[in-house]
Amino acid sequence: MVDYQKRDKNDIYNIPLLGFIFKNKLFIRVLQTAVLALFIYAIAFGIIYPSKEENIFTSAVFWSLFWPLFIVVSLSTFGRVFCGICPHGFMGKYITKFGLKKKMPKALANPFIGVTLLLVGFWLVYYIYPQAYKTPIATAIFFIVLTLLSVVFFYIYKDMSYCKSICPIGTMMRGFSKISFTTLGTYEESCKSCTTFECASACSYNLKPFTFDKRDSMTDCTLCMDCSDACEAVSFKLVKPSNSLFKNFQIHKVEVWAMILITAAITITMSFHHALSRVAIADQYIWSRTGAFLEQKVAIPGLDYVGISALFLAMVITISLVYGGMFIASKILKEDFKKVFYSLGYAITPIFIIGGLSHTYEFFFLHHYSDIANGLIQGFGISTEEVKALATRKDTWTRVFSIMNHIAVIWAFIIMAKRINFFTASKIAKTAAFFFASSLIIFYLGLNVYKGYAFKTYGAKKSGHNHSSHNTKS
C-alpha cells in the first residue's frame, strides 16, 4: 500500500477542485446517496401521481436529467462516471456483501444480454409504441422492474456481475467511454514494490487497476473510485480524447456491436423519424410511406408504424454498410474479416456519442432546462414561478450545436485512419480500405448534409414536429 504519491500534472487527483470531486470518499458517498434518494423519490412520485397532467417531476428526472445530462454528456468527457454514482451499482455493492456470492453461469455472463435488453426493452418498444414510457406511472414501473432485476442478480451473484453483463446501460457505456479524455490507472514505480494489492482488494468488480495501463484498457471499471481511496498509487489522468482508441488493446466484440446497434437505433433512426419528420415532404420518405401502408393493412391503435419502419430501415442500412464496408476492406488489406471488423469497428464510436451532443445541447435550451427546473419545483414543492425554456425553434442560434455532427465525422475519420495503420499494407491499399471501412461514417455525413438541404429546400412542416403516427394521439 502506498501512503503518499507524487502525482503528475495531468492527474485529476492533483487538481484541487476536481481532485476533491473524484477522490474524496465522503463527497462521493454523499453524492451517491443523494442520487439514490432522488431515484427512489422520483419513482414513488410517479406511483402517487401517475398522470402527465399532475406529474412532470418523474419524467424530468429520468428522461431529461439522468439520460441526456448525467449519461451522454459525462460519458463523452470524463467517461463512465455515471456508473460510479448509479443507484443500482451503489446499492449492489452492499447487497452483494450479504448475498450468495455465486459465480454467474456462462449463459448469463454475456454482455450481449444487456445490449439486447436496451434495444428490445426500451428502443424497440419506444418506436413501436411511443406512449409506453411517456407517463409517470410507466416510467416508474420501468425502473422498478430494472431495480428488482438488479437486486436479484446482486444478491445471487458475486463481482457485480449484473453491471458487467445484464445492465442495459453498462455495456453501452463501456464501449462509448473510450471516447472520453480520462483514464484510470496506477503509478508503475509505486506498484513495483507492492505486495498487498489494496486497489484490487477494494474493487467490488474483482478488477485489477494496476493492470489497466499495461493493457490500455479499463475493462469493466465504473470509476466508482473505491480503489483510489484504498491506495494513493491509483491515478485518474487527463489524456488526449479517445486516447485508448489510438492504441492496440484487448477488443471486446460486444462493444463494437453495441456501438453499431445503438448508432442504428438512436442516431440513424432518430434522423429518419424525428429530424426529417419535420420536413414539409416528410410523408414522401420511404419509411413514412411504408408506415402508412402498414397502418392501412394492420390498424392497431397506438402503434407508430412510421417509427417501426424507420427503425427497421436504419438497422438494415447501418448493419449493411458496416458489414459490407468492412468485408471489402478486409479483402483489400488481405486480412481476416473478423480482425478488420472488430478492430476498425471502434472508429464509429463518435457518431453516436459526439454526434448525440448536438441533440443534447440543443434540447437543453429547447426543453430539458425548463423540464428539469419545473420538475424539481413541482417535486419538492418550491414556491416560485414556472421556468420558461431558454430558447425556441425560432431561435436560429441553437443550430450552432449541429457542428457537433461534423466534429463527430472528423473524429471518426481520425480514429479510422489511426486504427487502419495497425494493419500491414501499402498506402494505396490502406487508402482504399479506409474508404470502404468508413461507409457508415460517410453515410452519416451525407445524412446530415441532406437534412440541412431538405429544410432549406422544402421548409419545415407548418403543423410542427410530430413523433408518431395518427394512431398514437391520446
Summary of the structure (lengths in Angstrom):
residues: 474
radius of gyration: 23.1
end to end distance: 61.6
largest distance: 72.4
contacts: 1589
relative contact order: 0.12
helix: 69%
strand: 3%
